[in-house]
Amino acid sequence: MSTITIRPALPGDADAIVRILGQTYEATWKPVLTPAAIARFESSGSTLRYVGERLCAMHVAVSGAEIAGVIDWSRDFIDALHVSPRYQGQGIGGRLLRYAEAAMVAAGHAQSRLETDTFNLQARGFYGSHGYQETGFCPDEEWHSGLTTVQMAKQLTSA
């Protein structure tokens, strides 16, 4: 594996980020969504809009010249953590998570929060292995498909 570097996302990274988000949507969420939810999401343009709005706040993991993963957070909340299927299982997600957590600590936050879905056992296991605890459940408002969101949090400490 090439050396992985983490850096702020650049305008030229947008297409690669959209591609990674699309790959993880196809592999993770699409198989559990209703046809109506799939149609709504795929016609919404929300991925392009999200990347356009948040690109300047995102950070990417780069292997060689390829974007391997992306993380986006605001204050103490992780909005997105996605790793290209090609790079999953290589520790990149953990590196991105630790990077964001260190930035949160540096900004004075005592915890990190995020959400995933109950069906996403891979994400729940990943975050659990990194010290996150499930703190609550609520209806998933993103997909409007009867899914349940899992709220998770981790207490952060200075290094």
Phi, psi and omega per residue, in radians:
M1 nan 2.447 3.081
S2 -1.191 2.853 3.032
T3 -1.120 2.409 3.113
I4 -1.788 2.253 3.029
T5 -2.065 2.606 3.080
I6 -2.038 2.296 -3.105
R7 -2.609 2.863 3.040
P8 -1.062 2.527 3.097
A9 -1.178 2.551 3.107
L10 -1.957 2.780 3.131
P11 -0.916 -0.645 -3.138
G12 -1.223 -0.136 3.120
D13 -1.512 -0.191 -2.996
A14 -0.968 -0.818 -3.107
D15 -1.084 -0.721 3.131
A16 -1.152 -0.680 3.115
I17 -1.143 -0.788 3.095
V18 -1.031 -0.708 3.135
R19 -1.105 -0.784 3.130
I20 -1.122 -0.757 3.100
L21 -1.065 -0.689 3.098
G22 -1.143 -0.712 3.121
Q23 -1.116 -0.757 -3.115
T24 -1.269 -0.548 3.025
Y25 -1.078 -0.863 -3.108
E26 -1.042 -0.721 -3.052
A27 -1.449 -0.534 -2.977
T28 -1.867 -0.951 -3.002
W29 -1.579 -0.764 -3.045
K30 -0.950 -0.703 -3.136
P31 -1.100 -0.327 -3.104
V32 -1.896 -0.077 -3.116
L33 -1.468 2.671 3.036
T34 -1.273 2.741 3.068
P35 -0.964 -0.652 3.128
A36 -1.139 -0.731 3.125
A37 -1.160 -0.685 3.088
I38 -1.059 -0.850 -3.124
A39 -1.059 -0.770 3.115
R40 -1.053 -0.850 -3.088
F41 -1.134 -0.841 -3.044
E42 -1.202 -0.354 3.094
S43 -1.702 -0.052 -3.013
S44 -1.417 -0.455 -3.044
G45 1.250 0.259 -3.024
S46 -1.174 -0.546 3.128
T47 -1.161 -0.834 3.113
L48 -1.082 -0.719 3.135
R49 -1.121 -0.798 3.138
Y50 -1.037 -0.848 -3.130
V51 -1.118 -0.732 3.109
G52 -1.048 -0.698 -3.108
E53 -1.355 -0.569 -2.979
R54 -1.936 -0.034 -3.051
L55 -0.897 -0.736 -3.083
C56 -1.196 -0.240 3.117
A57 -1.774 -0.201 -3.076
M58 -1.379 2.737 3.007
H59 -2.214 2.559 -3.087
V60 -2.150 2.619 2.967
A61 -1.707 2.260 -3.064
V62 -2.074 2.282 3.044
S63 -2.031 1.977 -3.015
G64 1.114 -2.082 3.095
A65 -1.880 0.130 -3.032
E66 -1.820 2.393 3.032
I67 -1.314 2.092 -3.090
A68 -1.742 -0.423 -3.117
G69 -2.910 2.947 -3.091
V70 -2.540 2.532 3.017
I71 -2.352 2.511 3.130
D72 -2.395 2.224 3.083
W73 -2.472 2.760 3.069
S74 -2.410 2.163 -3.059
R75 0.977 -1.961 -3.117
D76 -1.914 0.287 -3.061
F77 -2.047 2.171 3.085
I78 -1.507 1.992 -3.129
D79 -1.421 -0.576 -3.081
A80 -2.769 2.440 2.978
L81 -2.502 1.962 -3.092
H82 -2.344 2.382 3.075
V83 -2.130 2.343 3.095
S84 -0.950 2.392 3.122
P85 -0.886 -0.576 3.136
R86 -1.085 -0.464 -3.052
Y87 -1.919 -0.004 -3.117
Q88 -1.148 2.594 3.125
G89 1.422 0.181 -3.109
Q90 -1.962 0.175 3.098
G91 1.539 0.035 -3.089
I92 -1.206 -0.719 3.116
G93 -1.051 -0.742 3.111
G94 -1.113 -0.691 3.114
R95 -1.139 -0.764 3.112
L96 -1.088 -0.730 -3.141
L97 -1.098 -0.826 3.122
R98 -1.091 -0.647 3.105
Y99 -1.050 -0.849 -3.138
A100 -1.150 -0.724 3.129
E101 -1.080 -0.717 3.109
A102 -1.092 -0.691 3.104
A103 -1.158 -0.651 3.100
M104 -1.122 -0.780 3.103
V105 -1.051 -0.797 -3.135
A106 -1.064 -0.514 3.119
A107 -1.504 0.025 3.066
G108 1.629 0.211 -3.138
H109 -1.509 2.458 -3.112
A110 -1.685 -0.148 3.134
Q111 -2.564 2.844 3.010
S112 -2.120 2.373 3.137
R113 -2.168 2.722 3.071
L114 -2.836 3.033 3.057
E115 -2.359 2.578 2.978
T116 -2.471 -2.966 -3.134
D117 -1.948 2.637 -3.086
T118 -1.030 -0.627 -3.113
F119 -1.236 -0.334 -3.029
N120 -1.477 1.303 -3.083
L121 -1.123 -0.551 3.104
Q122 -1.088 -0.836 3.137
A123 -1.159 -0.748 -3.138
R124 -1.065 -0.725 3.101
G125 -1.156 -0.750 3.126
F126 -1.027 -0.930 -3.105
Y127 -1.139 -0.678 3.090
G128 -1.046 -0.691 3.134
S129 -1.218 -0.249 3.097
H130 -1.832 0.321 3.005
G131 1.613 0.104 3.136
Y132 -1.453 2.480 3.093
Q133 -1.970 2.503 3.053
E134 -1.310 2.194 -3.042
T135 -1.986 -0.200 -3.135
G136 3.110 2.954 -3.139
F137 -2.355 2.541 3.085
C138 -2.696 2.839 3.092
P139 -1.062 2.443 3.121
D140 -1.320 2.044 -3.113
E141 -1.625 -0.204 -3.109
E142 -1.325 -0.779 -3.027
W143 -1.665 -0.312 -3.114
H144 0.866 0.854 -3.043
S145 -2.331 0.340 3.122
G146 1.376 0.139 3.113
L147 -1.337 2.875 3.116
T148 -2.065 2.313 3.112
T149 -1.531 2.449 3.030
V150 -1.852 2.151 3.055
Q151 -1.602 2.349 -3.102
M152 -2.302 2.667 3.129
A153 -2.608 2.734 3.095
K154 -2.464 2.342 3.027
Q155 -1.330 2.326 -3.112
L156 -1.795 2.560 3.077
T157 -2.251 2.641 3.076
S158 -1.189 2.549 -3.126
A159 -1.321 nan nan
